[in-house]
């Protein structure tokens, strides 16, 4: 069994590392780091710097450099379809899905790994979500590395995710998750001003929900 599957089976049980993250997991906290700030990130570097500072402060509050983590990078296959008319005159939905077969070259990971030897240990789990999910995802590809916080360039990752689409466009940007293996926290990095947190333990959820309440929408 892979390290990630083993962790989800025996530690953070039933953790789902895919979109829509807050809808498919318990004890999640979506944080709007631009709350109470007027203006646009794309038009004011001071706003970008403040959102970045908040995201980094929260990360450093949850993680230390020596902590063991799972660094997960996701790519997705989405359903596509067309409506066709059959010979009997009825209309049916025809799925147009083709398996693309994602590999490491399709994801932006190298810039965020300090110790390049770790890339030799990059693993991938492909999961078919079926047709029941809310966001049209067919397959999830969880690329992941088992490492320490100090092994990843999380400051650059956080900064570039905030800038992506709004200020710059970085080729191969994906969906990133950082899991604290021992404390069972998840820090989900969203584009622009949002981050999602989840906690396996109810007491941790209540503690950080209160601590970061100023970033939670009523």
C-alpha positions, 0 to 999 in steps of 0.5 A: 500500500502506498504511503498516502493510501496508508495514511488515509486508511490508518491515520487521517481516515477518509480524508479526501484530497480533491475538489470540492475540498470543503464539501467532501471533508469534515472539520474544514475552514475556508479562509478569505485572506482578503476579507476587510481589504478593499481593492484588487490584488491584480491592481495593488501590490500592497494587497498582494503582499498583505494576503501573502503575509497572512497566508504565510503566517497561518502556514507557519502557525501550523507547521515547523521546518522539521515536521513530516508532511505529505506534499500533494499535487493534483491534476484532474480529468473532467467529464465532457459530453454531447447530446446526440439523437438516436435512431428512434428519435430519443436524445441521449448524453454521449460521454467524450472522455479520453484518458490523458495519462498525466505524468510529472511533466504535466505538473508544476512541482520542480520549482517548489522542491528544494532537494531535487533528489526527492523527485525520484520518490514522486508517487501518483495515485489515480482515483476514479470518482465516478459520475456522482461528484458535484464538479464534473471530475472523473479522475483525480491524480494525486502526485505526492512526496513524503518529506519535511517542510524544509524540503519544499519551497512553500513561500514561493508556492504560496506567493505564486498561487496568489499571483496566478491568473491575477498577476502572472500565469504560471505554466502547469499550475495545479491543485496543492495540498500540504498534510501534517502527518502527525497533527493531521492538519491539511493546508489547501492552497487555492488560487488568489486570496483563499486557503482551506484548512481541515483538521482530523481532531474536533478540538483542533478544528474548534481551536483554529476556527476561533483563532482565524474567525476574522477570515471566515465569512458569516 
